[in-house]
Amino acid sequence: MEIIILSLSSYILGSIPFGLILTKVFLKKDVRKIGSGNIGATNVLRTGNRILALLTLVLDIVKGYFVVKISSIYFPNSVYLIGLICFIGHIFPIWLKFKGGKGVAVYVGIILALSFKLALIFGIIWLIVLFAFRYSSLSSILASSSLILYNSIFNDKFSSIFLILFFLIILYTHKQNILRIKDRKETKIKF
């Protein structure tokens, strides 16, 4: 019964659309009607408000981090499952007719809760790709795939299945971005 309550709580926390809430409260705008229509930090950045974009990023990371940390205390054998449920909640939130974010920030929070080293590798690869190509989507895809490569080379404690599953979901959530990059229509991040 407790694991069911934790799973449900994880989904509900994951499904809180911080980007949408922050832009509605502080900008009186619906972030879903701006840029890509996504509720994540990258699209919040397209409103021109860097502080709200950073706050969205931090709050989405905290969602993933928090549920994994709580799960590791009470249900250490279920951390991957609980993290996955939070991640799915962010991508398919009940409050927004199951149309949410792309899950990358929540994924970073999950990874950070499990391994600072892997989160650092993700962050470094993400920044390198972002500065080289200026595509947030490409940065997310390559950074998440780099963790699979790292794990396979160094045989870290992480489950390869966990990393591959998250990567495949991230790839799926970025399918439109991949098409836009291919067609050279993807919006670049402005520094």
N, C-alpha and C positions, 0 to 999 in steps of 0.2 A: 504493500500500500504506500509506503514512504517513497519508494522509487517512482511510483506513478505520480505522486504529488510533486516530486522534484522534477520529473520530466515535463509535467504540465507547466510548472513554474518557469522552467527553462524556456519552453516554447513561448510563453506569454512575455517574458523579459526580452527574448530575442525579437519578438514581433513589435516591440515599441519603436515607432518610426521617428527617431529623434530629429533627423533632418527635416522632416515635414513639420513636426511640432515647433522646432526652433524658427523656421522660416515663416510659419504662420503667426507665431507670437511676436517676433521681433521685426519682421519685414512686411507682415500682412500679405504675404504671397504664398501661393501653392507651388512648391518646388517641382511638383509633377508636371507643371505647365511651363517649365523652363528647361532649356538645353535638351538633355536626353530623356527627361521626365523621370529620372531615377531619384530615389530619396536619400542617396548616400552623400558622403562628404564631397566627392568630386563634383557632383551636380550642384550641391549647395555653394561650392566655390564659384560656379557660373553666375550666381546672383550678384557677385562682386563683393560679398561680405566674407573676408578671410577668417574673421574671428568665429563666425557661425559655422564655417566649414571645418575649422579646427576643432571646435566644440563637438560637432557631429561626429567627427573622426574619433575623438577621445571617448565619447559616450558609447559609440558602437563597439570600440575595442573593449571598454569596461564590461559590456554585456557578456562577451565571450569569456573574458578573464574571470569575472565573478562566478559564473555558473560552474566553470571547471574547478576553481578553487574550492567552492562549497562542496561540489561533488567529490573532490579528492579527499575531503575530511570525512564525509559520511558514507560515501559509496565509491571508494577508490577503484573498484573493478568496473565502474560504469562511466568513468570520465569521458571516454571517447563518445559513447552514446549520448550522454547529456550535452556535451559540446556540439555534437551533430544536430541535436534537437533544437538548440538555441540558434544555430546557423540556419537551419531550415525555417525556423520562426521568422528570422530576419528576411529571408528571401520570399517566403510565402506567409505574410502576416494576415491573420484573420480580420484585423481591423480595416485593411485596405483591399479587400476582396482577393487576397492571396497574391497581390502584386507589390512586392517590396524591393529591397536593395539587392546588390550583387553579392553580398556576404563577405567581402574581402576584409573589412575592418574587424568584423566579428571573428573571422578566421585568425587574424593576427592576435586578437585577444586570447583565443583558445591556445594558440601556439605559445604565446608569451607565458600563459599560466603553466604550461607543461615544460617549456625549455626556453630560457632566456637566449641561449646560444642560437637556436633555430629562428627565434623571432628576430635576432640581430642579423642573421644571414638573410632572412626575408627582406628586412628593411634596407640593407645595403644593396642587394640586387635590385629592389624596387626603385631606389633612388638613382642608381647607375642607369637603368633603362629609361627612367623618366627624364633625366637630364640629357640622355643621348637622343631619344626619339620624341619626348614630350607627350606620350600617350599613357594615361593612367591605366587604361585597360591592358595594354601590352605589358606594362610594368607588373601588374597583378598576376597575369598569366605566367610570365617568365619567372617571377619571384616564387610563386607557389610550385612551379615545376622544379625549380632549383633545390627545393627541400627534399623532393623525391630523389634527385640525383645525389645530394649530400648524404642522405640516409643510406642509399644503396652502396656508396663508396666507403663510408665510415661505419656502417652498421650501427647506427645510433639506437637508443632504446625505443624509438618510435616504431609503431606498427606501420609497415609500408602500405598496408591496405588502407589505413586511416589517411595517410598523406595522399595516396592515389585517389581515393574517394572524394576528398575535399577538392583536389585539383580538377577532377572531372566535373564536379558541380560548378566550380569557378569557371571552367571552360564553357560549360553550358550557359551560365548566366551572362557570359560575355560574347555569345554567338553573334549578336547584332554588331557589336564593336569590331569583331574579327572581320565581318563582311565590309564594314565601313573603312577599316584600315586597308583592306584589299582594294577597295574602290577609291582610296585616298579621300574619303569623306569624313573620317573620324576627326572630331574636334581636338585640337592640341591644347595642352595646358599652357597658360601664359604665366610667366614668372614676373 
